[in-house]
C-alpha cells in the first residue's frame, strides 16, 4: 500500500509543490515536480526525518544592543526546536560578542552548533 | 560651503551598499554613502531569519550575515559611509543637504543614487474601524522591537496580511512564547512566498484565513479583541460571518510603499503603480543624473535582486559621470493584460535589458508575451505565476532591434 502527499519545498523561493509517493514502510518511492535535486532531498527528509534551520536571539550583557542574533549551522530535527529555544533562553553572553562565535556546540548530540550571526560591541 | 562629490548614495541598505561597491570597482573613488541609522545594513539588521543570498551566494544566509558581506567589502574598498545622518533635501541640480549631530552640510554631486528603501502601510492606510488602543503594530516594527531591542510585543496575537514579513513574524512570535491565533488575508490567495506559509504557519498549526479581514478592534488601554469577517469578491465583509478573537495584539503586514519624499522634492516623476520612480533601462529617473534602485524603486521579494539592481544603477551612474550616457530613452513600455506593472517604464532599442514585473493575480501555465505592434518579440511560459513573486525576463539587444512600442501581457 502506498499513498501520496503534496509537499511544498522550503529550500528556495521557487516553492515547488512536489508530489511525494510514500510506501507502507514510510519510505519515499517517488518525488515528482521538483525543479532540482535539493528539492528531492528535502522531500525525502521531510517524510522520514523532518529538519529545520533555527534562527533566534540570545541576551547580551553590557552590549551596544541587548540581543545578538543566532542560528543553527545545520538544520536540526524539527521535534527538537522547542527544547533548543529553551536552551537559548538560559544563555547570557557578555559583550563583546564575536561574529560566528559558537554559542552551543553539538546541540543535544546532534552535531549541530548554534552560532552568532553578527558581532555585538561593548556599550560605550 | 558646498562639498563636491562624484557620487552620493542615499541609504546604506542592500541596494546602497551594492551600488557603492560597484561604483568604486568601476573607478569612481569619490563615493559617499549617507545613512540615517547608526549602522549600515538597512532592514537586513533586523531580519534575523535565513534565506537571504540563495541566488547570489548559493547559501541561505541570515539578514545580518548577508549585510556583513557587503559592509566588509565596502570597508576594504575604503568607501566613505556616514551614518546617523539625515538627508533633508535633494534638489534637481543634485545639491544634497544633510543634518547630523555635527551640523548641517551641503554637498554637490555629479550623480545621485536613491536607495532609501520602503516603509510599511499602517492601520490608517487601510482604515480599520474600532478604538485606538495600544497593541497594534506593523510587522516590521514588531520585528525591530523583538529582534533588536528585546521588547516582546504581546501574548495573544492576530496577524492581518500574509506578506512575507507577517508570516515570518508569526513564527518569530511563536518562538518567543506568544500564541498566534490566526493570519488573516483579505485576498483569496496569500501575498507571501509558499515556502514561508509552510515553514512559518503550517509547522506551528497557525491557520491562514483567506478572503477574511479585520472589521473591528476593541479595547481602551490595550487591544482586547479583534473581530474578523469573510469578504466577498469586492472585498466587502459578509454579514453573519464575523468571528471575535480575544487577543492583546494585532500585527499588520499589509504592504510596503517605496519611501520617495526626497525623490519628489528633487522633481523625480513617480509611477502610480509601483510607488517608485519611473526609470529607463539605465535606472535613470526623470531627472538626469539621479538614479534609483532597490525597494525605493520597486518593492522586491528577494534581496539578491535588490543588490543586482544597486549594481546596475551604479554602472550606469558611472557611465553618466564619465559622460557616456547620451541618448534619451523614449520608448514606453506598457503593462498589458494580467501584468500589474513592468520596469523599466521606458527603454532605448538595441540593448540587453532585464525586465521585472508582477502579475495581477495567480495564474497557472500561462505565457508572458512581449509585443511591438503586431510583431511578437519574445514569449516565456510559466508553470505558475504569483503576485507575491517578481517575474524577471531578459531580452537580448537583437530581440529589441528597432522596437518602437513595447507591450507586455499574459496570453489568455
Interface residues (C-beta under 8 A of the other chain):
Chain A: X8 X9 X10 X11 X12 X13 X15 X17 X52 X53 X55 X56 X57 X59 X65 X66 X67 X69 X71 X78 X85 X99 X117 X118
Chain B: X45 X48 X49 X50 X51 X54 X60 X62 X64 X65 X68 X146 X147 X148 X149 X150 X175 X193 X194 X195 X197 X198 X199 X203 X301 X302 X389
